[in-house]
Amino acid sequence: MTAGACVHSLASVDICSGWVEGVPLLAKSQALVVEALEAMRRQLPFPILGIDSDNDSAFINDTLLAYCQDKGAELTRSRAYRKNDQAWIEQKNGAVIRRFVGHDRYAGVVAGQVLAHLYQAVRLYVNFFQPSFKLLEKEKHGAKIRKCYEKPKTPCERLLSHPAVPDEVKEKLELQRRSLDPLALLHRIREQQAALAALASRENSMTGPAGEGLEQFMKQLGELWRQGEVCATHRTSLKKAHWWRTRKDPFESVWPDILLWLQDTPEATAKELFERLQKEQPGYFPNGQLRTLQRRVRSWRHVMAEGLVYAGLDAPFLSADVTQMGLDKMQTLR
């Protein structure tokens, strides 16, 4: 993950088969990482037995630990100052993520949506049609090292030949592979890459208050995902959500108009929207109702950011009766 208001990419790789998944994140947040992992889990053709991450605070926290315990997965981390512990994901970060996305930084909801659709096309192309070598053994003879590799295979082919994969899963993989067209996938990838290039050229030329407002909006999204996280400093009992209203909603009649404003200018703050309401309907909205509108806008942005995680998400791969078997640990990296 990169610092600032840029869109982040969460990538994962299965050590055994080399299966790669990627999800864009609007903000670097513990709860958003868990949502992204859940989105990946639904698409994987095998269950997650364990997660091996680096030492970033987005992974080493009670939120991810509670998620792994709930899913029955083991959570481990790399050793300090041992970058080779993350060798598998570092390879895919360069050979897959950087290869298809490039090295530019992207910001905004639109860029996140483009990345989400790009990763969906990339995961199908790489996992089903891009073979790779896998090291079988390594021998050292004096100062020389002899490496022996297996025949290049795609992650799908490794799963089809693995004895631990159920026959039902293999049949689904084979049917999905036959239904895919690599040329059509490459065409989808090129379209999304062209959209990213257009966004990059626009962002490089964007200056002034509009750019500052977008950056402020992205910073606010990073705080929205802290709701409901497990805090290590206390263990209080969970309180029931206060879902009922104690007074009439003052923005019920104008909320559709506010949604249209947010759709046109997603970086607008709640205070700016409130001032616009007071200007268009003077006398109807006193200053004390600003806090109510801020809560409503915060909830809307929370739903929007969560929806981006699942943008372009394929249908769940596994049924409930075949989720008890797996192959190896997954390794995740920012």
C-alpha positions as CSV (number, residue, x, y, z in Angstrom):
1,M,0.0,0.0,0.0
2,T,1.2,3.5,-0.7
3,A,0.8,6.5,1.5
4,G,-1.5,9.4,0.8
5,A,-4.9,9.6,-0.7
6,C,-4.3,7.0,-3.4
7,V,-6.3,3.9,-4.1
8,H,-4.5,0.9,-2.6
9,S,-4.3,-2.6,-4.0
10,L,-4.6,-5.7,-1.8
11,A,-3.1,-8.8,-3.5
12,S,-2.9,-12.4,-2.4
13,V,-1.3,-15.5,-3.8
14,D,-1.7,-19.2,-2.9
15,I,1.7,-20.7,-2.4
16,C,0.8,-24.1,-3.6
17,S,-0.9,-23.3,-6.9
18,G,0.1,-19.7,-7.5
19,W,-3.5,-18.6,-7.7
20,V,-3.6,-14.7,-7.6
21,E,-6.4,-12.4,-6.4
22,G,-6.5,-8.6,-6.3
23,V,-8.9,-6.1,-4.8
24,P,-8.7,-2.2,-4.8
25,L,-9.1,-0.4,-1.5
26,L,-10.2,3.3,-1.3
27,A,-8.5,3.7,2.1
28,K,-5.9,1.8,4.2
29,S,-8.2,0.5,7.0
30,Q,-8.3,-2.6,9.1
31,A,-12.0,-3.3,8.6
32,L,-11.7,-2.6,4.8
33,V,-8.9,-5.1,4.6
34,V,-11.2,-7.7,6.2
35,E,-14.0,-6.9,3.7
36,A,-11.5,-7.3,0.8
37,L,-10.3,-10.7,2.2
38,E,-14.0,-11.8,2.4
39,A,-14.5,-10.8,-1.2
40,M,-11.5,-12.8,-2.2
41,R,-12.6,-15.8,-0.2
42,R,-15.9,-15.9,-2.1
43,Q,-14.0,-16.2,-5.4
44,L,-11.3,-18.7,-4.5
45,P,-11.8,-22.3,-5.7
46,F,-10.5,-23.5,-2.3
47,P,-10.9,-22.4,1.3
48,I,-8.3,-20.3,3.2
49,L,-6.4,-22.4,5.7
50,G,-4.1,-19.6,6.8
51,I,-3.0,-16.0,6.0
52,D,0.7,-15.0,6.1
53,S,1.0,-11.2,5.9
54,D,3.7,-8.6,6.4
55,N,4.0,-6.5,9.5
56,D,1.9,-3.6,8.4
57,S,-0.7,-2.4,11.0
58,A,-3.5,-3.0,8.5
59,F,-2.8,-6.7,9.0
60,I,-1.4,-7.1,12.5
61,N,-4.5,-6.1,14.5
62,D,-7.3,-7.6,16.5
63,T,-9.8,-7.1,13.6
64,L,-8.0,-9.4,11.2
65,L,-7.2,-11.9,14.1
66,A,-10.9,-12.1,15.0
67,Y,-11.8,-12.6,11.3
68,C,-9.3,-15.5,11.0
69,Q,-10.5,-17.1,14.2
70,D,-14.1,-16.9,12.9
71,K,-13.2,-18.5,9.6
72,G,-10.9,-21.1,11.2
73,A,-7.8,-19.8,9.5
74,E,-4.3,-19.4,11.0
75,L,-2.8,-15.9,11.0
76,T,1.0,-15.6,10.8
77,R,3.4,-12.8,9.8
78,S,6.8,-12.3,8.3
79,R,9.9,-11.9,10.4
80,A,11.3,-8.4,11.0
81,Y,13.9,-7.4,8.4
82,R,13.4,-10.7,6.4
83,K,12.0,-9.5,3.1
84,N,12.4,-13.0,1.6
85,D,9.6,-14.2,3.8
86,Q,7.3,-12.5,1.4
87,A,8.9,-13.8,-1.8
88,W,5.8,-15.3,-3.3
89,I,3.7,-12.2,-3.1
90,E,6.6,-9.9,-4.0
91,Q,6.9,-11.9,-7.3
92,K,3.2,-11.5,-8.1
93,N,3.2,-7.8,-7.1
94,G,5.7,-7.2,-9.8
95,A,4.7,-9.8,-12.4
96,V,1.0,-9.3,-12.1
97,I,-0.1,-6.1,-10.3
98,R,2.6,-3.7,-11.6
99,R,2.7,-5.3,-15.0
100,F,-1.0,-4.7,-15.7
101,V,-1.6,-1.5,-13.6
102,G,1.8,0.2,-14.0
103,H,3.5,2.5,-11.5
104,D,1.2,5.5,-11.6
105,R,-0.9,6.5,-8.5
106,Y,-4.6,6.8,-8.9
107,A,-7.1,8.5,-6.6
108,G,-10.9,8.7,-6.5
109,V,-13.9,6.5,-6.7
110,V,-13.9,6.2,-10.5
111,A,-10.3,5.0,-10.5
112,G,-11.2,2.4,-7.8
113,Q,-14.1,1.1,-10.0
114,V,-11.8,0.8,-13.0
115,L,-9.2,-1.0,-11.0
116,A,-11.9,-3.4,-9.6
117,H,-13.0,-4.4,-13.1
118,L,-9.4,-4.6,-14.3
119,Y,-8.5,-7.0,-11.5
120,Q,-11.5,-9.2,-12.3
121,A,-10.3,-9.6,-15.9
122,V,-6.7,-10.0,-14.8
123,R,-7.5,-12.8,-12.3
124,L,-9.2,-14.8,-15.0
125,Y,-6.5,-14.3,-17.5
126,V,-3.5,-15.0,-15.2
127,N,-5.1,-18.0,-13.3
128,F,-6.5,-19.8,-16.3
129,F,-4.2,-18.9,-19.2
130,Q,-0.8,-17.7,-18.0
131,P,1.6,-20.5,-17.1
132,S,4.5,-20.0,-14.8
133,F,7.5,-22.0,-13.5
134,K,7.6,-23.5,-10.1
135,L,10.9,-24.4,-8.3
136,L,11.1,-28.1,-7.4
137,E,14.5,-28.4,-5.8
138,K,17.8,-26.5,-5.5
139,E,21.2,-28.0,-5.1
140,K,24.4,-26.3,-4.2
141,H,27.7,-27.5,-5.7
142,G,30.5,-25.4,-4.4
143,A,29.9,-21.8,-5.5
144,K,27.3,-22.9,-8.1
145,I,23.6,-23.5,-7.4
146,R,21.6,-25.8,-9.6
147,K,17.8,-25.2,-9.8
148,C,15.3,-27.7,-11.1
149,Y,11.9,-26.4,-12.2
150,E,8.7,-28.2,-13.1
151,K,7.0,-27.9,-16.5
152,P,5.3,-24.5,-16.8
153,K,1.6,-24.7,-15.7
154,T,-1.2,-22.3,-15.0
155,P,-2.6,-22.1,-11.5
156,C,-5.8,-23.7,-12.8
157,E,-3.8,-26.7,-14.2
158,R,-2.0,-27.1,-10.8
159,L,-5.4,-27.3,-9.0
160,L,-6.8,-29.8,-11.5
161,S,-3.8,-32.1,-11.0
162,H,-3.7,-31.7,-7.2
163,P,-5.0,-34.7,-5.3
164,A,-6.4,-32.7,-2.4
165,V,-8.9,-30.8,-4.6
166,P,-12.4,-32.4,-4.7
167,D,-13.7,-33.7,-8.0
168,E,-16.6,-31.3,-7.9
169,V,-14.3,-28.3,-7.7
170,K,-12.2,-29.6,-10.6
171,E,-15.3,-30.0,-12.7
172,K,-16.3,-26.4,-12.0
173,L,-12.8,-25.2,-12.8
174,E,-12.8,-27.1,-16.1
175,L,-16.2,-25.7,-17.1
176,Q,-15.1,-22.2,-16.3
177,R,-11.9,-22.5,-18.3
178,R,-13.8,-23.8,-21.3
179,S,-16.2,-20.8,-21.1
180,L,-13.4,-18.2,-21.1
181,D,-11.9,-16.6,-24.2
182,P,-8.3,-15.4,-23.6
183,L,-8.6,-12.9,-26.5
184,A,-11.8,-11.4,-25.0
185,L,-10.1,-11.1,-21.6
186,L,-7.1,-9.3,-23.1
187,H,-9.5,-6.9,-24.8
188,R,-11.2,-6.2,-21.5
189,I,-7.8,-5.7,-19.9
190,R,-6.8,-3.2,-22.6
191,E,-10.0,-1.3,-22.2
192,Q,-9.5,-0.8,-18.5
193,Q,-5.8,0.1,-18.9
194,A,-6.9,2.7,-21.4
195,A,-9.3,4.1,-18.9
196,L,-6.6,4.2,-16.2
197,A,-4.3,6.0,-18.6
198,A,-6.9,8.6,-19.2
199,L,-7.5,9.1,-15.5
200,A,-3.8,9.4,-14.9
201,S,-3.4,12.1,-17.5
202,R,-6.4,14.0,-16.0
203,E,-5.1,13.7,-12.4
204,N,-1.7,15.0,-13.4
205,S,-3.3,18.1,-14.9
206,M,-5.8,18.7,-12.1
207,T,-5.0,21.5,-9.7
208,G,-6.8,23.9,-7.4
209,P,-9.6,23.5,-4.9
210,A,-11.1,20.5,-6.7
211,G,-8.1,18.4,-6.2
212,E,-7.8,19.4,-2.6
213,G,-11.5,18.5,-2.0
214,L,-11.0,15.0,-3.5
215,E,-8.0,14.4,-1.3
216,Q,-10.0,15.5,1.8
217,F,-12.8,13.2,0.7
218,M,-10.4,10.2,0.4
219,K,-9.0,10.9,3.9
220,Q,-12.5,10.8,5.4
221,L,-13.1,7.4,3.8
222,G,-10.2,6.0,5.7
223,E,-11.9,6.7,9.0
224,L,-15.3,5.3,8.1
225,W,-14.1,1.7,8.2
226,R,-13.1,2.1,11.9
227,Q,-16.7,1.5,13.0
228,G,-17.2,-1.8,14.7
229,E,-13.5,-2.7,15.0
230,V,-12.3,-4.7,18.0
231,C,-10.2,-2.6,20.3
232,A,-7.3,-4.2,22.2
233,T,-7.5,-1.7,25.1
234,H,-10.9,-2.9,26.4
235,R,-13.3,-5.8,26.3
236,T,-16.7,-4.2,26.8
237,S,-19.9,-6.1,25.9
238,L,-21.4,-5.3,22.5
239,K,-24.3,-2.9,22.5
240,K,-27.4,-3.3,20.3
241,A,-27.6,-0.9,17.4
242,H,-29.9,2.0,17.9
243,W,-32.0,1.5,14.8
244,W,-35.3,3.3,15.8
245,R,-35.9,7.0,15.3
246,T,-36.7,9.2,18.3
247,R,-37.8,12.2,16.1
248,K,-38.8,12.9,12.6
249,D,-36.1,13.0,10.0
250,P,-35.7,16.6,8.9
251,F,-34.0,15.6,5.6
252,E,-36.6,13.0,4.5
253,S,-38.1,15.2,1.8
254,V,-34.8,16.5,0.4
255,W,-32.6,13.4,0.7
256,P,-33.1,12.4,-3.0
257,D,-31.8,15.8,-4.0
258,I,-28.8,15.4,-1.6
259,L,-28.0,12.0,-3.2
260,L,-28.0,13.6,-6.7
261,W,-25.6,16.3,-5.4
262,L,-23.3,13.7,-3.9
263,Q,-23.3,11.8,-7.2
264,D,-22.3,14.8,-9.1
265,T,-19.7,16.0,-6.5
266,P,-18.7,13.1,-4.3
267,E,-16.0,15.2,-2.7
268,A,-18.5,17.7,-1.3
269,T,-18.6,18.0,2.5
270,A,-21.7,17.7,4.6
271,K,-21.3,21.4,5.6
272,E,-21.2,22.5,2.0
273,L,-24.4,20.5,1.3
274,F,-26.1,21.9,4.3
275,E,-25.2,25.5,3.3
276,R,-26.6,24.7,-0.2
277,L,-29.9,23.5,1.4
278,Q,-30.1,26.7,3.6
279,K,-29.6,28.8,0.5
280,E,-32.2,27.0,-1.6
281,Q,-34.8,26.7,1.2
282,P,-34.2,29.5,3.6
283,G,-35.8,29.1,7.1
284,Y,-36.4,25.4,6.9
285,F,-33.1,24.0,8.2
286,P,-31.6,25.6,11.4
287,N,-27.9,25.4,12.1
288,G,-28.4,22.7,14.8
289,Q,-29.4,20.2,12.1
290,L,-25.9,20.1,10.6
291,R,-24.8,17.2,12.8
292,T,-27.7,15.1,11.6
293,L,-26.8,15.7,8.0
294,Q,-23.2,14.8,8.7
295,R,-24.2,11.4,10.1
296,R,-26.4,10.7,7.1
297,V,-23.6,11.6,4.6
298,R,-21.1,9.6,6.6
299,S,-23.4,6.5,6.4
300,W,-23.8,7.0,2.6
301,R,-20.0,7.2,2.1
302,H,-19.5,4.1,4.2
303,V,-21.9,2.1,2.0
304,M,-20.3,3.5,-1.1
305,A,-16.8,2.5,0.0
306,E,-17.9,-1.0,1.0
307,G,-19.6,-1.4,-2.4
308,L,-16.4,-0.6,-4.2
309,V,-14.7,-3.6,-2.6
310,Y,-17.3,-5.9,-4.2
311,A,-17.4,-4.1,-7.5
312,G,-17.3,-6.5,-10.4
313,L,-17.1,-9.5,-8.0
314,D,-17.8,-12.8,-9.6
315,A,-20.4,-15.2,-8.2
316,P,-19.2,-17.3,-5.3
317,F,-17.2,-20.3,-6.6
318,L,-17.7,-22.9,-4.0
319,S,-20.9,-24.3,-2.5
320,A,-21.3,-24.9,1.2
321,D,-20.5,-28.6,1.0
322,V,-17.0,-28.3,-0.4
323,T,-15.5,-25.6,1.7
324,Q,-13.8,-27.8,4.2
325,M,-10.8,-28.8,2.1
326,G,-7.9,-26.6,1.1
327,L,-4.4,-26.7,-0.3
328,D,-2.0,-24.4,1.4
329,K,-1.7,-21.0,3.1
330,M,-2.4,-17.8,1.4
331,Q,0.1,-14.9,1.6
332,T,-1.2,-11.4,1.5
333,L,0.6,-8.2,0.9
334,R,-0.3,-4.6,0.7
